[in-house]
Amino acid sequence: MSPMLDVSDDVRAEIGEEEAARLIAGDSAPGSYDCTSCRAPGDPEQERTSTVLFLGEETAVLAFAHATCIPSQVVPVSEEQLKDAVRTITGGQAAGAPAPAGAPPAGPGPDPASAPRQAVLGVTCGQVLIDDQLHPALVVEPTAPITRPGSDGLGDDFLPLLIEQGFMPVNDVARAPAPVGGWSVLLAMGRLHAILQPGPAGGQPTSWWQAHQPLPVTDDWRTAANRSRTVHVYAAPVGTIGQQPREDLLREALEKAAAGGLLVAAAMPLAGT
């Protein structure tokens, strides 16, 4: 039985047609794998599987993910990140893995949550019930601890860095977060493109997170976003929320994070449709 592998054109161009054909035929496909996004086990003979190529300056590592988590894609990384990825894929330490968690890496430009390790920001779409009305929401969670630039690399400064940018701690998920100036969520042709932050010295906004490939959103999410023109963006440290398959489980995870003082949020205007 041939594996159900998705090999994108970008991945195919990097690994070559011969290797892509061997993968699709099952000659070099894994019998099982740990999803490089959610870390849960996967079986390419039982479920659609994405090939994800981590591409460094000199070397590359091919990994696998549930197609429901992320599409097949090339993820440019540094050589240091690539070593972390190898440790993760081979069962070593996962803390520094650059694997995308539901979404591709943050885009270029000043990033208040940047760090020498450049952890990838995972983005999950959902809706949150507040005052008997569903509001569109994005939940951001990095794949590794975020340290402040210039620090010794210990600890996790993700939430303090965001609070410095205007995000506020969440004590009650049932209350709408306060707006944050200069930030916005970019939606174009019904797909999520980026979370934008204020540009330096009052210049043009830059991407804080940007999808390598625009991410589809549900019709209900898009309808709610177009109605309110506002998106609630929640953020939590690595390992706090995880990949939740249902919105009720996502809500429970958000409430647990808020109760533990591990959740910040901001309301952002919707840019686009």
PEWOWO-V100792 format. One record per residue. OMEGA is omega in whole degrees, -180 to 180 (none if undefined). Layout:
OMEGA ; OMEGA
This chain:
-179 ; 179 ; 179 ; -175 ; 172 ; 177 ; -177 ; 179 ; 180 ; 178 ; -179 ; -179 ; -178 ; -174 ; 180 ; -177 ; -178 ; -180 ; 178 ; 179 ; 179 ; 177 ; -177 ; 179 ; 179 ; -177 ; -179 ; 179 ; -180 ; 174 ; 176 ; -178 ; 168 ; -178 ; -179 ; 176 ; -174 ; 179 ; 177 ; -180 ; 177 ; -180 ; -177 ; 177 ; -177 ; -176 ; 179 ; -173 ; 178 ; 169 ; -179 ; -178 ; 173 ; -172 ; 177 ; 180 ; -176 ; -175 ; -180 ; 178 ; 178 ; 179 ; -175 ; -178 ; 172 ; 179 ; 177 ; 178 ; -179 ; 176 ; 173 ; -175 ; 172 ; -180 ; 178 ; 180 ; 174 ; 179 ; 178 ; 178 ; -179 ; 176 ; 177 ; 180 ; 178 ; 178 ; -180 ; -176 ; -179 ; 175 ; 178 ; -177 ; -177 ; -170 ; -176 ; -175 ; 180 ; -175 ; 177 ; -179 ; 179 ; 180 ; -179 ; -173 ; 174 ; -178 ; -179 ; 178 ; -179 ; -176 ; -179 ; 178 ; 179 ; 179 ; 180 ; -178 ; 176 ; 177 ; 180 ; 177 ; 175 ; -178 ; 177 ; 177 ; 176 ; 176 ; -178 ; -180 ; 178 ; -180 ; 176 ; 178 ; 179 ; 180 ; 178 ; -177 ; 170 ; 178 ; -177 ; 179 ; 180 ; -180 ; 180 ; 177 ; 179 ; 179 ; 180 ; 178 ; -180 ; 180 ; -178 ; 176 ; 180 ; 178 ; -178 ; -177 ; -175 ; -178 ; 177 ; 179 ; 180 ; 177 ; 176 ; 179 ; 177 ; 174 ; -178 ; 176 ; 180 ; 175 ; -176 ; -179 ; -180 ; 178 ; -179 ; 178 ; 180 ; 177 ; 175 ; -174 ; 173 ; 179 ; 176 ; 177 ; -176 ; 176 ; -180 ; -180 ; 175 ; 180 ; -178 ; -177 ; -172 ; 164 ; -175 ; 178 ; -180 ; 177 ; 179 ; 177 ; 177 ; -180 ; -179 ; 177 ; 177 ; -179 ; 170 ; 170 ; 179 ; 179 ; 172 ; 174 ; 180 ; -175 ; 177 ; 174 ; -179 ; 177 ; -180 ; 180 ; -178 ; 179 ; 180 ; -180 ; 179 ; 180 ; -175 ; -176 ; -179 ; 177 ; 176 ; -178 ; 179 ; 179 ; -179 ; 179 ; -180 ; 177 ; -176 ; -175 ; -178 ; 179 ; -178 ; -174 ; -179 ; -177 ; 178 ; 177 ; 175 ; 179 ; 179 ; 180 ; 178 ; -180 ; 178 ; 179 ; 179 ; -180 ; 180 ; 180 ; -175 ; -177 ; 172 ; -177 ; 175 ; 174 ; -177 ; 176 ; 178 ; 174 ; -178 ; -177 ; none
